Amino acid sequence: MKRKLASAIVIAGMMVSVAACGGNDGNDSKDAGPSSWKGQTLTVWTMDGSAPPQWSKDVQAAFEKKTGAKLKFEIQKWDGIQQKITTALSEDTPPDVLEVGNTQTPAYASTGGLADLGDLKQSIGADWTASVSKSSVYDGKQYAAPWYFANRVVIYNKKIWAKAGINSTPKTRDEFLKDLDTIGKKTDAEPIYLPGQNWYFLDGLIVGQGGDLVKKQGDKYVSNLADPKVAAAMEIYKKYAAYSKAPKDKDEATPQQATVFAKGKTGAFIGMGWEAATAIQANKSIEKDLGYFTIPGATADKPEGVFLGGSNLAVAQNSKKQSLAKEFLKIALSDQYEGELAKLSGVIPNKTSLESNLKGNAAAEAAAPGAAVGGTTPLIPEWAAVENTPNPIKSYMTAVLNGKAPAAAAKDVEGEINQRLAQQN
């Protein structure tokens, strides 16, 4: 899943036409149910890299056998997908089922482009993990179903840790910081590579502190960056960054942190599991030294909060095949095929009971514990504009790392954040 899991593009502004163009007659007469399924074709949009060919083949066979209908998967590219989905949802003949980014779901739902899946939630979603299901709910209604997720882990160099005399992975944040200190004192390696603007790691720390980046003020959302909980998260980030020589004004892709790690002179970095493959591609010899562990939290019984990126599956409101689309979701999201997806791709499934399918995938096993305590950026349509370049939260992070107090750094950028939020109201 080497792609950005959260969009920083203004979605809500592009989508104002969906509700106006899309018909929502409020009834359930868009198809006649099972009696009409035979001979129909259901179109499903999935994103490039999301659905393994074997999974698609197996789901298609099960769907066609059960319904008598045909199933057509259409693979989409991530580049430009927001506008493409926006257009599709406004048409009379949209794709019936769509994969949508989890943080993008509220924007699509707010315009009326997605069908209410409350009945699906009742029938198959009782044990969906609450943290991963949250993004599929908007304004109290279930407008999508959680499909798969991923989050950051610690990727470390076993050789360097052994050289420092560390024989086990840390179970708490303090133990982790102590290990980084030991690496710095006993080896010539950089303990951790953590650039100043690894923004999604900070978001996870904010989740871990119980904080949020926005708050409701009257009938609109405004910045909550000055919240002491956000400041506490930034102070934790600062403690980690003290063990890194990475630039304070760059993110994890500038330069690519996995490529830096691949040189074999860094103890660890915090990233997505697929970044290990990037490191191996840059330096094949480092593969034997790679290890993974869950980002530790304040106590051993609860891992650190993480940003949960991923995708939901939704049904287009204008689809004339509502019941058939929901039947597809029942099959695709069943324990059998949700478990198969996790096993084939190493992604976090929508139920903790299915995480056993990750066994043997070291990166996925390290990521799984964080999913239950993870979260996302604010699940409001207005949020997308805040992440547009230049992201003011990245500026806040750099300012704090350069010595400015969190409250003062927040004050410097909150005007810009509020302006961006207001543009979408």
Backbone torsions as a table, in degrees:
resi	resn	phi	psi	omega
1	MET	NA	57.4	-178.3
2	LYS	-83.0	81.2	-179.6
3	ARG	-161.4	164.0	176.6
4	LYS	-75.6	128.3	-176.1
5	LEU	-90.3	-8.7	178.3
6	ALA	-132.5	131.2	-176.3
7	SER	-81.7	143.7	173.1
8	ALA	-115.4	31.1	-179.0
9	ILE	-107.4	145.3	-179.8
10	VAL	-72.3	103.3	-177.3
11	ILE	-89.3	-46.1	-171.0
12	ALA	-58.5	-39.6	-179.0
13	GLY	-65.0	-29.1	-178.3
14	MET	-78.9	-14.8	-164.7
15	MET	-107.6	10.3	-175.2
16	VAL	-63.6	-20.2	-176.6
17	SER	-84.5	-11.9	-173.4
18	VAL	-63.0	-47.9	-177.5
19	ALA	-65.5	-37.8	-178.1
20	ALA	-68.6	-39.7	-176.4
21	CYS	-83.5	-29.2	-175.8
22	GLY	-83.9	140.8	178.8
23	GLY	-90.6	130.4	176.7
24	ASN	-130.1	91.2	-174.9
25	ASP	-84.2	-2.0	173.9
26	GLY	73.5	4.8	178.5
27	ASN	-114.4	176.7	-175.7
28	ASP	-112.9	39.5	-175.8
29	SER	-102.4	20.9	-175.6
30	LYS	-76.4	-20.0	166.5
31	ASP	-151.8	168.5	-174.1
32	ALA	-96.0	15.1	179.1
33	GLY	81.8	-164.1	-174.3
34	PRO	-50.2	-31.8	-178.3
35	SER	-65.7	-19.6	-177.8
36	SER	-104.4	-0.4	-172.6
37	TRP	-70.6	-40.4	-173.3
38	LYS	-57.7	129.0	178.4
39	GLY	89.9	-11.8	177.7
40	GLN	-79.4	164.3	175.2
41	THR	-124.4	123.6	178.0
42	LEU	-98.0	128.1	179.5
43	THR	-102.2	127.3	-178.1
44	VAL	-123.7	123.6	174.8
45	TRP	-92.5	121.7	170.3
46	THR	-122.2	155.8	-175.7
47	MET	-87.3	152.3	-179.9
48	ASP	-56.1	121.8	178.5
49	GLY	93.7	-7.4	-176.2
50	SER	-81.9	-46.6	-173.9
51	ALA	-106.9	110.8	177.1
52	PRO	-58.8	144.3	-178.7
53	PRO	-53.2	-39.2	-179.1
54	GLN	-65.9	-40.3	178.2
55	TRP	-61.9	-47.5	-179.4
56	SER	-60.2	-41.7	179.8
57	LYS	-63.2	-43.9	-177.9
58	ASP	-69.0	-42.1	179.1
59	VAL	-65.9	-41.5	178.7
60	GLN	-59.7	-44.9	-179.7
61	ALA	-62.7	-43.2	-179.3
62	ALA	-66.5	-41.1	-179.3
63	PHE	-65.0	-48.2	-177.0
64	GLU	-67.4	-34.5	177.7
65	LYS	-66.9	-40.9	-175.5
66	LYS	-77.4	-37.1	-171.2
67	THR	-102.6	-23.5	-174.0
68	GLY	79.2	1.3	178.1
69	ALA	-96.2	166.1	175.8
70	LYS	-96.0	150.1	178.5
71	LEU	-121.7	128.6	-179.7
72	LYS	-122.6	112.8	174.0
73	PHE	-86.2	134.2	174.2
74	GLU	-122.6	117.1	-175.9
75	ILE	-82.5	130.5	-179.0
76	GLN	-113.2	152.5	175.3
77	LYS	-89.8	146.9	180.0
78	TRP	-69.2	-34.3	-178.5
79	ASP	-63.8	118.9	178.7
80	GLY	79.6	9.3	-173.6
81	ILE	-68.0	-30.4	-178.8
82	GLN	-60.6	-46.3	179.8
83	GLN	-67.2	-37.1	-179.2
84	LYS	-65.0	-43.0	178.3
85	ILE	-66.9	-40.5	178.3
86	THR	-55.4	-48.3	179.6
87	THR	-63.9	-45.0	-177.4
88	ALA	-61.2	-41.5	-177.6
89	LEU	-68.9	-19.7	-179.6
90	SER	-87.4	-7.7	-176.3
91	GLU	-91.0	163.4	-179.7
92	ASP	-76.0	-22.6	-179.0
93	THR	-126.3	69.1	179.9
94	PRO	-78.1	169.6	167.7
95	PRO	-59.2	146.7	-174.6
96	ASP	-74.9	-40.3	-179.8
97	VAL	-126.6	139.7	-178.9
98	LEU	-133.2	141.3	166.7
99	GLU	-83.8	127.9	177.7
100	VAL	-130.0	142.2	177.6
101	GLY	-57.3	142.7	-174.3
102	ASN	-62.3	-38.9	-179.7
103	THR	-79.1	-11.5	177.1
104	GLN	-87.9	-19.2	-173.1
105	THR	-54.8	-45.0	-178.8
106	PRO	-58.9	-35.4	-178.9
107	ALA	-65.2	-44.1	178.1
108	TYR	-67.2	-41.2	-178.3
109	ALA	-65.5	-35.5	-174.8
110	SER	-65.7	-21.1	-177.7
111	THR	-94.1	-4.6	-178.8
112	GLY	87.8	12.0	-177.5
113	GLY	-80.8	-14.5	-177.0
114	LEU	-112.8	146.0	179.7
115	ALA	-79.1	149.0	176.2
116	ASP	-73.1	124.5	-178.4
117	LEU	-110.8	29.9	-179.0
118	GLY	-58.4	-37.0	179.3
119	ASP	-68.6	-32.9	177.1
120	LEU	-68.0	-40.9	177.1
121	LYS	-58.0	-42.5	-178.8
122	GLN	-66.6	-35.7	-173.7
123	SER	-85.3	-34.6	-176.4
124	ILE	-130.6	-3.5	-171.3
125	GLY	-109.2	15.3	-176.6
126	ALA	-61.1	-31.0	-177.6
127	ASP	-111.5	21.1	170.7
128	TRP	-62.6	138.8	178.0
129	THR	-60.4	125.9	-172.9
130	ALA	-56.9	-41.2	-176.2
131	SER	-66.2	-32.9	-178.9
132	VAL	-87.3	-23.0	179.4
133	SER	-80.7	-20.7	-174.0
134	LYS	-56.8	-37.5	-176.2
135	SER	-71.8	-14.0	-179.5
136	SER	-91.7	3.7	179.6
137	VAL	-111.0	133.8	176.3
138	TYR	-136.7	132.1	178.4
139	ASP	52.7	37.3	175.8
140	GLY	82.1	0.8	-178.4
141	LYS	-118.2	149.5	-177.9
142	GLN	-86.8	101.0	-177.4
143	TYR	-101.6	2.5	178.0
144	ALA	-160.7	176.7	177.6
145	ALA	-126.1	136.0	-179.9
146	PRO	-65.8	134.6	-176.2
147	TRP	-112.5	-66.1	179.8
148	TYR	-149.9	160.7	-173.2
149	PHE	-148.4	165.2	176.6
150	ALA	-151.4	152.7	177.8
151	ASN	-148.1	171.4	-174.6
152	ARG	-79.8	150.3	176.2
153	VAL	-134.1	174.5	171.7
154	VAL	-91.5	122.2	174.5
155	ILE	-105.3	122.2	-172.4
156	TYR	-130.4	162.6	-179.8
157	ASN	-97.9	104.8	-176.1
158	LYS	-57.9	-36.7	-177.9
159	LYS	-62.6	-43.7	-179.8
160	ILE	-68.4	-40.7	179.5
161	TRP	-65.2	-38.6	177.7
162	ALA	-65.6	-39.1	179.1
163	LYS	-62.3	-31.0	177.9
164	ALA	-82.2	-2.0	179.1
165	GLY	82.2	18.8	179.7
166	ILE	-96.6	118.8	-172.6
167	ASN	-108.0	-0.9	179.0
168	SER	-146.0	158.6	-179.7
169	THR	-85.9	150.1	-175.5
170	PRO	-71.7	148.7	-179.9
171	LYS	-108.7	-12.6	177.4
172	THR	-133.2	163.5	179.2
173	ARG	-61.0	-43.1	-179.9
174	ASP	-62.4	-38.9	177.4
175	GLU	-64.5	-39.2	178.5
176	PHE	-62.6	-47.6	179.1
177	LEU	-63.1	-37.1	177.4
178	LYS	-64.3	-40.4	178.3
179	ASP	-64.4	-40.7	178.1
180	LEU	-63.0	-38.9	178.0
181	ASP	-63.9	-40.8	179.1
182	THR	-64.0	-43.1	178.4
183	ILE	-60.4	-42.3	179.2
184	GLY	-63.0	-33.7	-177.1
185	LYS	-86.4	-31.7	-172.2
186	LYS	-104.8	-6.9	178.6
187	THR	-134.0	171.8	176.0
188	ASP	-97.7	14.0	-179.2
189	ALA	-85.8	153.8	169.8
190	GLU	-74.3	122.0	-173.4
191	PRO	-56.1	-45.1	179.9
192	ILE	-147.8	144.3	173.4
193	TYR	-100.9	111.4	-179.0
194	LEU	-139.3	96.8	177.7
195	PRO	-64.9	158.6	-173.0
196	GLY	-67.8	-16.4	-174.4
197	GLN	-120.9	35.8	173.5
198	ASN	-75.9	76.7	-166.3
199	TRP	-63.4	-35.8	-178.8
200	TYR	-74.5	-25.7	172.2
201	PHE	-66.7	-42.5	176.7
202	LEU	-60.7	-42.0	179.6
203	ASP	-58.5	-39.7	176.4
204	GLY	-62.9	-40.7	178.0
205	LEU	-63.5	-37.4	177.4
206	ILE	-64.3	-42.9	175.5
207	VAL	-57.6	-43.8	-179.5
208	GLY	-62.8	-29.1	178.8
209	GLN	-86.9	-1.6	-178.6
210	GLY	77.3	20.0	-177.9
211	GLY	-96.7	173.2	176.9
212	ASP	-144.4	152.8	-175.5
213	LEU	-88.3	-10.7	176.3
214	VAL	-132.7	162.8	173.6
215	LYS	-143.1	155.6	-178.9
216	LYS	-85.1	129.0	176.9
217	GLN	-128.1	102.2	-172.7
218	GLY	68.7	-123.7	-179.7
219	ASP	-104.2	16.7	-179.1
220	LYS	-136.4	163.8	177.3
221	TYR	-97.6	141.6	177.1
222	VAL	-133.6	167.5	-178.8
223	SER	-61.6	142.7	174.2
224	ASN	-121.6	23.1	-174.7
225	LEU	-63.1	-25.1	-179.6
226	ALA	-81.8	-1.3	178.8
227	ASP	-57.8	134.3	177.3
228	PRO	-55.9	-28.5	178.9
229	LYS	-68.4	-36.8	175.6
230	VAL	-67.6	-42.1	178.2
231	ALA	-61.4	-39.6	179.0
232	ALA	-63.3	-40.5	177.7
233	ALA	-63.8	-41.2	-179.4
234	MET	-67.0	-32.9	177.3
235	GLU	-67.5	-35.8	175.1
236	ILE	-64.8	-44.1	177.9
237	TYR	-57.1	-43.0	-178.2
238	LYS	-62.5	-36.2	177.9
239	LYS	-63.1	-43.7	177.1
240	TYR	-64.8	-45.3	-176.1
241	ALA	-62.8	-23.2	179.0
242	ALA	-63.4	-20.0	179.7
243	TYR	-97.2	10.8	-177.5
244	SER	-121.4	147.8	175.0
245	LYS	-99.9	5.7	-177.2
246	ALA	-64.1	151.8	179.3
247	PRO	-62.4	140.7	-177.8
248	LYS	-80.1	-14.1	-176.2
249	ASP	-111.8	22.9	178.9
250	LYS	-128.5	159.6	176.6
251	ASP	-100.9	-173.0	-173.0
252	GLU	-72.8	-9.7	179.3
253	ALA	-101.7	0.8	-175.1
254	THR	-134.9	85.0	-2.7
255	PRO	-77.5	171.9	178.6
256	GLN	-62.3	119.4	-172.6
257	GLN	-63.1	-31.6	179.1
258	ALA	-66.2	-32.5	178.2
259	THR	-70.0	-37.4	175.5
260	VAL	-63.8	-46.5	-180.0
261	PHE	-60.7	-34.4	-176.2
262	ALA	-62.5	-19.1	-179.4
263	LYS	-70.4	-12.1	175.5
264	GLY	80.7	17.4	-178.0
265	LYS	-118.9	18.9	-178.0
266	THR	-129.7	134.3	-177.4
267	GLY	-71.2	-37.0	-175.4
268	ALA	-165.7	164.7	166.0
269	PHE	-149.5	164.0	-178.1
270	ILE	-108.8	116.1	-174.9
271	GLY	-160.6	-177.4	177.1
272	MET	-76.8	152.9	-177.9
273	GLY	-57.0	-36.7	-178.4
274	TRP	-65.4	-17.1	-179.6
275	GLU	-68.1	-20.7	175.3
276	ALA	-62.9	-39.8	178.5
277	ALA	-64.4	-34.3	176.6
278	THR	-64.2	-41.0	178.2
279	ALA	-64.4	-42.4	-179.5
280	ILE	-65.3	-38.3	178.4
281	GLN	-62.5	-36.0	179.7
282	ALA	-76.9	-29.0	-177.9
283	ASN	-155.2	94.6	-175.5
284	LYS	-55.9	-33.6	-175.0
285	SER	-67.5	-16.4	-176.8
286	ILE	-80.2	-11.2	-175.1
287	GLU	-57.5	-39.8	-176.8
288	LYS	-68.8	-18.6	-177.3
289	ASP	-98.8	-0.7	-175.8
290	LEU	-75.9	138.0	173.1
291	GLY	-141.9	165.2	-177.0
292	TYR	-138.8	145.2	167.3
293	PHE	-150.7	157.2	179.4
294	THR	-64.1	139.2	176.4
295	ILE	-62.6	117.3	-174.9
296	PRO	-75.6	147.2	178.4
297	GLY	-98.4	-164.3	-177.1
298	ALA	-65.5	-32.7	179.0
299	THR	-127.2	158.8	-175.1
300	ALA	-68.4	-20.3	-176.5
301	ASP	-87.9	-2.6	-178.8
302	LYS	-145.6	117.0	-179.6
303	PRO	-69.0	170.9	179.3
304	GLU	-67.3	149.7	173.2
305	GLY	-64.1	146.6	-179.4
306	VAL	-136.1	154.5	171.9
307	PHE	-78.0	125.7	179.4
308	LEU	-97.5	105.4	173.8
309	GLY	-96.3	152.0	178.6
310	GLY	167.9	-160.4	-175.6
311	SER	-136.0	148.9	171.9
312	ASN	-111.6	162.9	172.2
313	LEU	-111.7	132.5	-177.1
314	ALA	-130.8	159.2	176.6
315	VAL	-109.3	130.5	178.4
316	ALA	-65.7	132.7	179.3
317	GLN	-58.2	-33.7	-177.0
318	ASN	-86.6	0.9	176.8
319	SER	-63.6	136.5	177.7
320	LYS	-88.7	6.7	-175.2
321	LYS	-125.3	49.6	-174.0
322	GLN	-57.8	-50.4	-176.4
323	SER	-69.1	-34.9	177.7
324	LEU	-67.4	-40.1	177.8
325	ALA	-62.1	-41.6	179.4
326	LYS	-68.5	-31.7	176.2
327	GLU	-66.1	-38.4	174.5
328	PHE	-59.7	-44.6	-179.3
329	LEU	-63.5	-38.0	178.5
330	LYS	-60.9	-37.2	179.2
331	ILE	-76.3	-51.1	-176.3
332	ALA	-61.4	-34.2	-176.9
333	LEU	-97.6	6.3	177.4
334	SER	-65.0	160.4	-179.7
335	ASP	-56.5	-36.2	-178.2
336	GLN	-62.8	-49.8	-173.2
337	TYR	-89.7	-26.8	171.2
338	GLU	-67.3	-38.7	176.8
339	GLY	-66.7	-38.7	178.9
340	GLU	-64.4	-40.7	178.2
341	LEU	-60.5	-44.2	179.2
342	ALA	-61.6	-42.1	-178.3
343	LYS	-67.4	-41.9	-177.3
344	LEU	-74.3	-37.4	-172.6
345	SER	-106.2	-15.6	-177.8
346	GLY	74.4	20.0	178.4
347	VAL	-88.9	159.8	179.5
348	ILE	-79.7	123.9	-179.0
349	PRO	-76.7	173.8	-175.0
350	ASN	-83.7	1.8	176.5
351	LYS	-134.3	137.9	177.9
352	THR	-64.4	-27.7	-179.3
353	SER	-66.2	-16.7	-178.7
354	LEU	-97.6	0.7	-177.3
355	GLU	-69.6	-12.7	175.4
356	SER	-62.5	-21.5	178.4
357	ASN	-70.1	-9.8	-179.9
358	LEU	-88.6	-5.5	-176.5
359	LYS	-56.6	132.0	-179.3
360	GLY	97.0	-14.4	175.8
361	ASN	-102.7	98.9	-170.3
362	ALA	-59.5	-41.9	-179.4
363	ALA	-65.8	-43.4	180.0
364	ALA	-66.8	-39.7	177.7
365	GLU	-61.9	-35.3	178.4
366	ALA	-72.0	-32.1	-177.8
367	ALA	-77.5	-34.2	-171.4
368	ALA	-53.6	-44.7	-177.4
369	PRO	-60.4	-29.2	-178.5
370	GLY	-73.8	-21.3	-174.8
371	ALA	-60.9	-39.7	-176.1
372	ALA	-68.0	-22.4	-179.0
373	VAL	-113.8	12.1	-178.0
374	GLY	-84.3	-179.4	179.8
375	GLY	-163.9	-169.6	-178.0
376	THR	-132.2	-178.8	167.1
377	THR	-67.3	168.0	-177.5
378	PRO	-53.2	129.5	-176.4
379	LEU	-88.8	64.7	177.5
380	ILE	-133.1	147.1	-179.5
381	PRO	-57.8	-31.3	-176.0
382	GLU	-68.2	-19.5	-170.4
383	TRP	-67.7	-32.3	-174.1
384	ALA	-53.1	-37.4	-177.9
385	ALA	-64.7	-29.1	-176.9
386	VAL	-65.5	-34.2	-176.2
387	GLU	-83.2	-2.3	177.5
388	ASN	-60.1	146.9	177.4
389	THR	-71.2	133.6	-3.4
390	PRO	-81.2	129.9	-178.7
391	ASN	-71.6	115.6	-177.2
392	PRO	-63.3	-25.2	179.7
393	ILE	-70.8	-32.6	174.9
394	LYS	-64.2	-38.9	177.2
395	SER	-63.2	-40.0	176.6
396	TYR	-59.5	-44.6	-178.4
397	MET	-62.0	-46.7	-179.8
398	THR	-61.5	-41.2	-179.9
399	ALA	-61.6	-43.5	179.4
400	VAL	-65.4	-42.5	179.3
401	LEU	-65.4	-24.2	177.8
402	ASN	-89.1	6.1	172.5
403	GLY	112.5	-7.8	-179.8
404	LYS	-75.2	143.2	177.7
405	ALA	-64.6	142.0	-179.3
406	PRO	-52.9	-40.7	-178.5
407	ALA	-63.6	-42.4	-179.9
408	ALA	-69.1	-39.3	178.9
409	ALA	-65.4	-37.9	177.9
410	ALA	-64.8	-42.8	-179.2
411	LYS	-59.1	-34.6	-177.9
412	ASP	-65.8	-27.9	-173.7
413	VAL	-115.6	-7.7	-175.7
414	GLU	-65.5	-30.5	177.6
415	GLY	-61.9	-42.8	178.9
416	GLU	-66.8	-42.2	178.8
417	ILE	-60.8	-46.5	-178.7
418	ASN	-64.7	-35.3	177.7
419	GLN	-64.1	-41.5	179.9
420	ARG	-68.6	-39.3	177.8
421	LEU	-65.1	-38.0	-178.1
422	ALA	-69.6	-28.6	-179.5
423	GLN	-62.3	-24.1	-175.4
424	GLN	-100.3	0.2	-179.6
425	ASN	-79.3	NA	NA
